[in-house]
Amino acid sequence: MAVKERVGVVVSNKMDKTAVVAVENRSPHPKYRKIVVKTKKYKAHDEQNQCLEGDRVRIRETRPLSKTKRWEIAEIISRKAL
């Protein structure tokens, strides 16, 4: 079975070794066919505390690390523009 991966934007990095990543899902409405954007937040493990708010990251599913943390930062795709 393949490991699940998502791409999203870091919205919070205030916790130690944890980043909150918002992942957008765009899909057409079943009846009206308008594109609907749904956002889900995931808590992801960030061992070196290297993620900053606004960074675009890839997260990978892993074993449960805490009550709510089941993802880890696989890579930082792009840094926030300063």
C-alpha positions as CSV (number, residue, x, y, z in Angstrom):
1,M,0.0,0.0,0.0
2,A,1.3,3.4,-0.9
3,V,2.1,6.0,1.7
4,K,-0.3,9.0,1.6
5,E,1.3,12.4,0.8
6,R,-0.2,15.8,0.7
7,V,1.0,19.3,-0.3
8,G,0.0,22.3,1.8
9,V,1.0,25.6,3.4
10,V,2.3,25.9,7.0
11,V,-0.1,28.1,9.0
12,S,1.4,27.7,12.4
13,N,4.8,26.7,13.8
14,K,4.4,27.8,17.4
15,M,4.5,24.3,18.9
16,D,7.8,22.6,19.5
17,K,8.7,20.1,16.8
18,T,5.2,20.5,15.3
19,A,3.8,22.5,12.3
20,V,0.2,22.9,11.4
21,V,-0.3,22.4,7.6
22,A,-3.4,23.5,5.7
23,V,-4.2,21.4,2.7
24,E,-6.6,22.6,0.0
25,N,-8.9,20.2,-1.8
26,R,-10.6,21.5,-5.0
27,S,-13.4,19.5,-6.4
28,P,-16.5,20.3,-8.4
29,H,-19.9,20.4,-6.6
30,P,-21.8,17.2,-7.5
31,K,-24.9,19.1,-8.8
32,Y,-23.8,22.6,-9.8
33,R,-20.2,21.8,-11.0
34,K,-18.8,24.9,-9.5
35,I,-15.3,24.3,-8.0
36,V,-15.5,24.1,-4.2
37,V,-12.4,24.7,-2.1
38,K,-12.2,22.7,1.2
39,T,-9.3,23.2,3.6
40,K,-8.2,20.7,6.2
41,K,-5.5,21.2,8.8
42,Y,-3.0,18.5,9.7
43,K,-0.5,18.5,12.6
44,A,2.9,17.4,11.2
45,H,6.1,16.4,13.0
46,D,9.0,18.8,12.3
47,E,12.1,17.4,14.0
48,Q,14.4,20.4,13.5
49,N,11.8,23.1,13.8
50,Q,12.8,24.3,10.3
51,C,9.4,25.2,8.9
52,L,8.3,28.8,8.9
53,E,4.7,30.1,8.4
54,G,3.9,30.4,4.7
55,D,6.3,27.6,3.6
56,R,4.9,25.2,1.0
57,V,5.6,21.7,2.3
58,R,5.0,18.0,1.4
59,I,3.7,15.9,4.4
60,R,3.7,12.1,4.6
61,E,1.6,9.8,6.8
62,T,3.3,8.1,9.6
63,R,2.6,6.1,12.8
64,P,0.7,8.0,15.5
65,L,3.2,10.3,17.3
66,S,0.7,11.9,19.7
67,K,-3.1,12.2,20.2
68,T,-3.5,14.4,17.1
69,K,-0.2,14.1,15.2
70,R,-0.1,11.4,12.4
71,W,2.0,13.2,9.7
72,E,5.6,14.2,9.2
73,I,7.2,16.9,7.1
74,A,8.7,15.1,4.1
75,E,10.3,18.1,2.4
76,I,10.0,21.9,2.1
77,I,9.0,22.7,-1.5
78,S,9.4,26.4,-1.3
79,R,10.1,29.0,1.3
80,K,7.9,32.0,2.1
81,A,8.8,35.0,0.0
82,L,10.2,37.7,2.3
